[in-house]
């Protein structure tokens, strides 16, 4: 799948994803049910992957690569 966004759209999407990432991390910290917490952790992993890809496109010079 390929999606073409303007710079403004990409920045907005990245901002929204980063906000949702913070919300998911707070939810994980509050969750007592193991299965639900695992589902949230999986969502965080997918979200982090998407954010990383967007950052590479928007700001390739500032994104740290995993070692």
N, CA, C and O of each residue as an XYZ file, in Angstrom:
268
protein
N       0.840     -1.179      0.000
C       0.000      0.000      0.000
C       0.881      1.237      0.000
O       1.911      1.284      0.672
N       0.474      2.205     -0.740
C       1.204      3.461     -0.778
C       0.221      4.593     -0.531
O      -0.890      4.604     -1.060
N       0.656      5.542      0.284
C      -0.179      6.675      0.636
C       0.648      7.935      0.465
O       1.743      8.044      1.017
N       0.139      8.871     -0.287
C       0.861     10.111     -0.519
C       0.220     11.219      0.303
O      -0.975     11.492      0.185
N       1.043     11.856      1.145
C       0.565     12.937      1.997
C       1.415     14.176      1.765
O       2.595     14.081      1.429
N       0.810     15.321      1.945
C       1.590     16.554      1.909
C       2.429     16.623      3.191
O       2.190     15.867      4.133
N       3.384     17.508      3.223
C       4.203     17.680      4.424
C       3.332     18.042      5.618
O       3.519     17.529      6.721
N       2.393     18.921      5.382
C       1.491     19.344      6.463
C       0.666     18.165      6.976
O       0.510     18.001      8.186
N       0.147     17.361      6.086
C      -0.625     16.181      6.487
C       0.246     15.184      7.238
O      -0.181     14.605      8.237
N       1.447     14.990      6.761
C       2.371     14.050      7.404
C       2.730     14.503      8.815
O       2.750     13.698      9.747
N       3.010     15.781      8.965
C       3.329     16.325     10.290
C       2.142     16.167     11.237
O       2.309     15.798     12.399
N       0.950     16.447     10.732
C      -0.253     16.306     11.546
C      -0.465     14.847     11.951
O      -0.756     14.559     13.112
N      -0.322     13.944     11.008
C      -0.484     12.519     11.296
C       0.534     12.063     12.331
O       0.189     11.332     13.260
N       1.769     12.482     12.182
C       2.810     12.118     13.141
C       2.464     12.643     14.531
O       2.627     11.932     15.523
N       1.995     13.868     14.606
C       1.607     14.452     15.890
C       0.482     13.645     16.539
O       0.524     13.380     17.741
N      -0.518     13.256     15.756
C      -1.638     12.479     16.290
C      -1.185     11.092     16.750
O      -1.629     10.601     17.789
N      -0.314     10.474     15.986
C       0.194      9.151     16.354
C       1.027      9.217     17.628
O       0.927      8.334     18.480
N       1.838     10.245     17.763
C       2.644     10.399     18.974
C       1.758     10.629     20.194
O       2.043     10.119     21.278
N       0.693     11.390     20.021
C      -0.252     11.609     21.122
C      -0.928     10.299     21.515
O      -1.068      9.998     22.701
N      -1.342      9.533     20.529
C      -1.983      8.242     20.816
C      -0.989      7.283     21.474
O      -1.374      6.498     22.340
N       0.259      7.338     21.082
C       1.303      6.507     21.682
C       1.387      6.789     23.184
O       1.423      5.860     23.991
N       1.417      8.058     23.550
C       1.466      8.426     24.969
C       0.235      7.906     25.709
O       0.344      7.417     26.833
N      -0.932      8.012     25.081
C      -2.166      7.521     25.705
C      -2.117      6.009     25.913
O      -2.538      5.510     26.957
N      -1.606      5.284     24.926
C      -1.495      3.828     25.059
C      -0.553      3.447     26.201
O      -0.837      2.520     26.959
N       0.561      4.158     26.323
C       1.505      3.859     27.407
C       0.865      4.110     28.777
O       1.078      3.337     29.710
N       0.086      5.180     28.898
C      -0.634      5.440     30.159
C      -1.651      4.332     30.434
O      -1.794      3.879     31.570
N      -2.345      3.907     29.400
C      -3.345      2.843     29.557
C      -2.687      1.538     29.987
O      -3.224      0.821     30.832
N      -1.533      1.226     29.414
C      -0.802      0.013     29.802
C      -0.446      0.072     31.278
O      -0.579     -0.920     31.994
N       0.007      1.233     31.734
C       0.401      1.394     33.135
C      -0.784      1.212     34.086
O      -0.604      0.764     35.218
N      -1.983      1.552     33.638
C      -3.176      1.460     34.495
C      -3.883      0.113     34.415
O      -4.683     -0.220     35.289
N      -3.598     -0.652     33.390
C      -4.337     -1.889     33.130
C      -3.873     -3.027     34.027
O      -2.679     -3.287     34.171
N      -4.848     -3.695     34.624
C      -4.539     -4.827     35.506
C      -4.743     -6.171     34.810
O      -4.208     -7.187     35.254
N      -5.508     -6.181     33.731
C      -5.789     -7.434     33.027
C      -4.662     -7.749     32.048
O      -4.385     -6.987     31.122
N      -4.028     -8.886     32.278
C      -2.850     -9.264     31.505
C      -3.118     -9.348     30.006
O      -2.323     -8.840     29.215
N      -4.208     -9.970     29.604
C      -4.507    -10.119     28.175
C      -4.715     -8.768     27.497
O      -4.228     -8.530     26.392
N      -5.445     -7.891     28.176
C      -5.678     -6.561     27.613
C      -4.365     -5.789     27.515
O      -4.120     -5.101     26.524
N      -3.525     -5.900     28.539
C      -2.225     -5.225     28.532
C      -1.364     -5.732     27.379
O      -0.681     -4.940     26.729
N      -1.383     -7.028     27.118
C      -0.619     -7.591     26.003
C      -1.133     -7.077     24.657
O      -0.349     -6.796     23.751
N      -2.443     -6.958     24.538
C      -3.022     -6.387     23.310
C      -2.555     -4.946     23.112
O      -2.200     -4.547     22.003
N      -2.559     -4.174     24.191
C      -2.102     -2.784     24.115
C      -0.619     -2.707     23.751
O      -0.213     -1.846     22.970
N       0.177     -3.595     24.309
C       1.616     -3.605     23.993
C       1.844     -3.908     22.513
O       2.735     -3.334     21.885
N       1.042     -4.803     21.968
C       1.156     -5.106     20.537
C       0.813     -3.867     19.712
O       1.488     -3.562     18.729
N      -0.235     -3.159     20.115
C      -0.612     -1.936     19.409
C       0.509     -0.895     19.481
O       0.768     -0.187     18.507
N       1.166     -0.806     20.630
C       2.284      0.132     20.791
C       3.406     -0.225     19.826
O       3.990      0.662     19.205
N       3.711     -1.498     19.692
C       4.774     -1.929     18.779
C       4.452     -1.536     17.338
O       5.314     -1.031     16.618
N       3.216     -1.768     16.926
C       2.809     -1.419     15.559
C       2.853      0.102     15.385
O       3.345      0.604     14.374
N       2.348      0.811     16.356
C       2.341      2.268     16.288
C       3.761      2.826     16.225
O       4.028      3.748     15.455
N       4.664      2.281     17.021
C       6.056      2.736     17.001
C       6.702      2.489     15.641
O       7.502      3.301     15.175
N       6.363      1.391     15.018
C       6.888      1.097     13.692
C       6.405      2.125     12.665
O       7.181      2.599     11.836
N       5.128      2.461     12.731
C       4.568      3.448     11.808
C       5.188      4.820     12.052
O       5.551      5.516     11.104
N       5.310      5.211     13.319
C       5.906      6.505     13.661
C       7.340      6.568     13.149
O       7.764      7.580     12.591
N       8.072      5.500     13.337
C       9.462      5.471     12.876
C       9.543      5.680     11.359
O      10.385      6.439     10.879
N       8.680      5.016     10.621
C       8.665      5.172      9.158
C       8.324      6.605      8.757
O       8.935      7.164      7.847
N       7.356      7.185      9.434
C       6.995      8.572      9.140
C       8.148      9.520      9.463
O       8.437     10.439      8.696
N       8.794      9.295     10.582
C       9.932     10.137     10.965
C      11.058     10.037      9.950
O      11.707     11.035      9.635
N      11.290      8.847      9.444
C      12.333      8.679      8.429
C      12.030      9.494      7.184
O      12.935     10.051      6.563
N      10.763      9.561      6.822
C      10.363     10.329      5.643
C      10.421     11.832      5.903
O      10.847     12.604      5.045
N       9.990     12.235      7.086
C       9.888     13.664      7.394
C      11.194     14.280      7.870
O      11.541     15.401      7.499
N      11.911     13.532      8.697
C      13.114     14.078      9.333
C      14.245     13.052      9.330
O      14.691     12.631     10.397
N      14.709     12.649      8.172
C      15.718     11.574      8.129
C      17.015     11.922      8.862
O      17.716     11.022      9.326
N      17.344     13.206      8.972
C      18.602     13.588      9.603
C      18.527     13.532     11.137
O      19.568     13.529     11.793
N      17.325     13.487     11.722
C      17.213     13.519     13.175
C      16.774     12.205     13.796
O      16.720     12.089     15.020
N      16.462     11.223     12.979
C      15.979      9.943     13.496
C      17.164      9.057     13.821
O      18.039      8.828     12.987
N      17.176      8.563     15.053
C      18.240      7.641     15.463
C      17.897      6.238     14.982
O      16.765      5.778     15.135
N      18.856      5.581     14.415
C      18.674      4.213     13.937
C      18.966      3.251     15.077
O      19.892      3.479     15.855
N      18.187      2.174     15.187
C      18.470      1.171     16.221
C      19.825      0.528     15.979
O      20.256      0.351     14.840
N      20.482      0.185     17.071
C      21.828     -0.413     16.973
C      21.713     -1.905     16.866
O      22.727     -2.597     16.775
